[in-house]
Amino acid sequence: MHTVHNSIRLEPFKVACSSCNLRELCLPVGMSQEQVDRLEAIVATRRTVARGDALFRTGDAFTSLYAVRTGFFKTCVSSEDGRDQVTGFQMAGELLGLDGIGADRHTCDAVSLEDSQVCVIPYHMLEDLSRELSDLQRHFHRIMSREIVRDHGVMLLLGSMRAEERLAAFLLNLTQRLQTRGFSSSSLVLRMTREEIGSYLGLKLETVSRAFSKFQEDGLLEVKQRQIRVLAPEALQALINGSSC
């Protein structure tokens, strides 16, 4: 069984959920202050995870869910030939650890792509509280449903889209999620490498690089290493729409 890296630090919980700028993403809308206080009581610690370190590994015992407070993660599984297959990217306001609920063990690795911080939510305590607070239970089910829908979207991506369409869908999804968090809808810094994007989209590194170059040549993107500016989101959307006709 794997253990998490020593550079993951546990810290006392200093900022209450009620004053967190991710509250609207993490917590159910309409919870009373008393209900928020009860939820805060079970979120006892934060963890700081250094870039490149694992929050958890495949096979680790499942005990908690983790709400990403700052930073960026990738989830990945090891294929039979030893290569890592990226299964998702998670950013602030999203949950990690849902994979462990079924078997009480994690079925993937969660690796930090930059120095990150997560709020630790002990799962058995969340379950107990969810039984009492129907709003919280509904919110949690909504989160799980969103993850299932996202997985279906990735399957559609891999099954029916050409390389450029896959990259266009990936970039638009990323900018939309960042915009929800108050960031620019057109400018972003990619926290993942081209190779990691390729692994997630089922493309070779060279194919991803070619698609980026073509988007830049066609005036759809401005690319400066990991800094991306989306110049023509409607053209990227048109690419995707064309694949689903």
C-alpha positions as CSV (number, residue, x, y, z in Angstrom):
1,M,0.0,0.0,0.0
2,H,1.3,3.4,-0.9
3,T,1.6,6.3,1.5
4,V,1.4,10.0,0.7
5,H,4.6,12.0,0.5
6,N,6.1,13.6,3.6
7,S,5.9,17.1,2.0
8,I,2.1,17.0,2.4
9,R,1.6,19.2,5.5
10,L,-1.5,19.1,7.7
11,E,-2.4,22.6,8.9
12,P,-5.0,23.9,11.4
13,F,-8.1,25.1,9.7
14,K,-7.9,29.0,9.9
15,V,-10.5,30.3,7.5
16,A,-14.1,29.3,8.0
17,C,-16.2,27.9,5.1
18,S,-18.6,30.8,5.4
19,S,-15.9,33.3,4.5
20,C,-14.2,31.2,1.8
21,N,-14.4,32.6,-1.7
22,L,-15.2,29.2,-3.1
23,R,-18.3,28.8,-0.9
24,E,-20.8,29.0,-3.7
25,L,-18.9,26.2,-5.6
26,C,-18.4,23.9,-2.6
27,L,-21.5,24.4,-0.4
28,P,-25.2,24.0,-1.2
29,V,-26.9,27.3,-1.9
30,G,-29.4,28.3,0.8
31,M,-27.8,26.5,3.8
32,S,-28.4,28.3,7.0
33,Q,-25.5,29.6,9.1
34,E,-26.2,26.9,11.7
35,Q,-25.9,24.2,9.0
36,V,-22.7,25.8,7.6
37,D,-21.3,25.8,11.1
38,R,-22.0,22.1,11.4
39,L,-20.3,21.4,8.1
40,E,-17.3,23.6,9.2
41,A,-17.0,21.4,12.3
42,I,-16.2,18.3,10.2
43,V,-13.7,20.1,7.9
44,A,-11.0,20.1,10.5
45,T,-7.8,20.4,8.5
46,R,-6.2,21.5,5.3
47,R,-3.4,19.8,3.5
48,T,-0.7,21.6,1.5
49,V,0.6,19.5,-1.4
50,A,3.8,20.4,-3.1
51,R,4.0,20.4,-6.9
52,G,4.6,16.9,-8.2
53,D,3.5,15.1,-5.0
54,A,0.6,12.8,-4.5
55,L,-2.4,13.6,-2.3
56,F,-3.3,9.8,-2.5
57,R,-2.2,6.8,-4.6
58,T,-4.0,3.8,-6.1
59,G,-4.6,1.3,-3.3
60,D,-4.5,3.8,-0.5
61,A,-7.3,3.4,2.1
62,F,-10.2,5.8,1.4
63,T,-11.0,7.9,4.4
64,S,-11.8,11.4,3.2
65,L,-12.9,13.6,0.3
66,Y,-10.7,16.6,-0.6
67,A,-12.1,20.0,-1.7
68,V,-9.4,21.8,-3.8
69,R,-9.0,25.2,-2.2
70,T,-6.1,26.5,-4.3
71,G,-4.0,24.9,-7.1
72,F,-4.5,22.2,-9.7
73,F,-4.4,18.4,-9.7
74,K,-4.4,15.6,-12.2
75,T,-5.8,12.1,-11.6
76,C,-4.2,9.2,-13.4
77,V,-4.1,5.4,-13.5
78,S,-1.2,3.1,-14.5
79,S,-1.8,1.0,-17.6
80,E,-0.5,-2.6,-17.9
81,D,2.6,-1.4,-19.7
82,G,3.5,1.0,-16.8
83,R,2.4,4.2,-18.5
84,D,0.3,6.8,-16.7
85,Q,-3.1,7.4,-18.2
86,V,-4.5,10.8,-17.2
87,T,-8.2,10.5,-16.3
88,G,-8.9,14.1,-15.3
89,F,-7.8,17.6,-14.1
90,Q,-9.2,19.2,-11.0
91,M,-9.1,22.8,-10.0
92,A,-10.2,25.0,-7.1
93,G,-13.8,24.3,-6.0
94,E,-13.8,20.7,-7.2
95,L,-13.7,17.5,-5.2
96,L,-11.1,14.8,-5.2
97,G,-11.4,11.3,-3.8
98,L,-14.9,10.2,-5.1
99,D,-13.2,7.2,-6.7
100,G,-12.6,5.6,-3.3
101,I,-16.2,5.4,-2.2
102,G,-17.2,2.1,-3.8
103,A,-14.3,-0.1,-2.7
104,D,-12.9,1.9,0.3
105,R,-9.7,2.2,-1.5
106,H,-8.5,4.7,-4.1
107,T,-8.5,3.5,-7.7
108,C,-6.3,6.3,-9.1
109,D,-3.4,8.6,-8.2
110,A,-4.1,12.3,-7.5
111,V,-1.0,14.4,-8.2
112,S,-0.5,18.1,-7.7
113,L,0.4,20.1,-10.8
114,E,1.4,23.1,-8.7
115,D,1.7,23.9,-5.0
116,S,-1.9,23.3,-3.9
117,Q,-4.1,23.3,-0.8
118,V,-7.1,21.0,-0.1
119,C,-9.7,21.0,2.7
120,V,-10.0,17.5,4.2
121,I,-13.5,16.2,4.6
122,P,-13.7,12.9,6.6
123,Y,-16.2,10.8,4.6
124,H,-18.0,9.0,7.5
125,M,-18.7,12.4,9.1
126,L,-20.0,13.8,5.8
127,E,-22.3,10.8,5.4
128,D,-23.7,11.2,8.9
129,L,-24.3,14.9,8.4
130,S,-25.8,14.4,4.9
131,R,-28.5,12.1,6.4
132,E,-29.6,15.0,8.6
133,L,-29.2,17.8,6.1
134,S,-31.2,17.1,2.9
135,D,-29.7,20.1,1.1
136,L,-26.2,18.8,1.7
137,Q,-27.2,15.3,0.5
138,R,-28.7,16.7,-2.7
139,H,-25.6,18.8,-3.3
140,F,-23.3,15.8,-2.8
141,H,-25.4,13.7,-5.2
142,R,-25.3,16.6,-7.7
143,I,-21.5,16.7,-7.5
144,M,-21.3,12.9,-8.2
145,S,-23.7,13.2,-11.1
146,R,-21.6,16.0,-12.6
147,E,-18.6,13.7,-12.4
148,I,-20.5,11.0,-14.3
149,V,-21.6,13.4,-16.9
150,R,-18.1,14.7,-17.3
151,D,-16.8,11.1,-17.8
152,H,-19.5,10.6,-20.5
153,G,-18.3,13.7,-22.2
154,V,-14.7,12.4,-22.3
155,M,-15.9,9.1,-23.7
156,L,-17.7,11.0,-26.5
157,L,-14.6,13.1,-27.1
158,L,-12.4,10.0,-27.5
159,G,-14.9,8.1,-29.5
160,S,-16.1,10.5,-32.1
161,M,-13.8,13.5,-32.4
162,R,-10.7,14.2,-34.5
163,A,-7.6,15.5,-32.8
164,E,-8.3,19.2,-33.4
165,E,-11.9,18.9,-32.2
166,R,-10.7,17.1,-29.0
167,L,-8.3,19.9,-28.2
168,A,-10.9,22.6,-28.9
169,A,-13.4,20.9,-26.6
170,F,-10.7,20.6,-23.9
171,L,-9.7,24.2,-24.0
172,L,-13.3,25.5,-24.0
173,N,-14.2,23.3,-21.1
174,L,-11.1,24.6,-19.2
175,T,-11.9,28.3,-19.9
176,Q,-15.6,27.8,-18.9
177,R,-14.6,26.2,-15.6
178,L,-12.1,28.9,-14.9
179,Q,-14.6,31.6,-15.7
180,T,-17.0,30.1,-13.2
181,R,-14.3,30.7,-10.6
182,G,-13.9,34.4,-11.5
183,F,-10.9,34.1,-13.9
184,S,-10.7,35.3,-17.4
185,S,-12.7,33.5,-20.0
186,S,-10.0,33.9,-22.7
187,S,-6.6,33.9,-21.0
188,L,-5.2,31.0,-19.1
189,V,-2.0,29.4,-18.0
190,L,-1.9,25.6,-18.6
191,R,-0.9,23.8,-15.5
192,M,-0.5,20.6,-17.3
193,T,2.1,19.6,-20.0
194,R,1.2,18.9,-23.7
195,E,2.0,15.3,-22.9
196,E,-0.5,15.2,-20.1
197,I,-3.1,16.8,-22.3
198,G,-2.4,14.1,-24.9
199,S,-2.7,11.3,-22.4
200,Y,-6.1,12.7,-21.3
201,L,-7.4,13.2,-24.9
202,G,-6.0,10.0,-26.3
203,L,-3.5,11.8,-28.5
204,K,0.3,11.6,-29.1
205,L,2.4,14.5,-27.9
206,E,3.3,15.4,-31.5
207,T,-0.4,15.5,-32.5
208,V,-1.2,17.9,-29.6
209,S,1.6,20.2,-30.6
210,R,0.5,20.2,-34.2
211,A,-3.0,21.1,-33.2
212,F,-1.8,24.0,-31.0
213,S,0.3,25.2,-33.9
214,K,-2.6,25.0,-36.3
215,F,-4.9,26.9,-34.0
216,Q,-2.3,29.6,-33.7
217,E,-1.7,29.8,-37.5
218,D,-5.5,30.0,-38.0
219,G,-5.8,32.9,-35.5
220,L,-7.9,30.9,-33.0
221,L,-5.3,31.0,-30.2
222,E,-2.3,33.0,-29.1
223,V,0.2,30.5,-27.7
224,K,3.3,31.4,-25.6
225,Q,4.6,28.2,-24.1
226,R,1.9,27.5,-21.4
227,Q,0.2,30.9,-21.7
228,I,-2.8,30.6,-23.9
229,R,-5.2,33.3,-25.1
230,V,-8.4,32.2,-26.9
231,L,-8.9,34.6,-29.7
232,A,-11.9,33.0,-31.4
233,P,-14.0,30.9,-29.0
234,E,-16.9,30.7,-31.5
235,A,-14.6,29.2,-34.1
236,L,-13.4,26.5,-31.6
237,Q,-17.1,25.8,-30.7
238,A,-17.9,25.5,-34.4
239,L,-15.2,22.9,-34.7
240,I,-16.9,20.8,-32.0
241,N,-20.4,21.4,-33.3
242,G,-19.2,20.2,-36.8
243,S,-18.1,16.9,-35.3
244,S,-21.5,16.1,-33.7
245,C,-23.6,16.8,-36.7
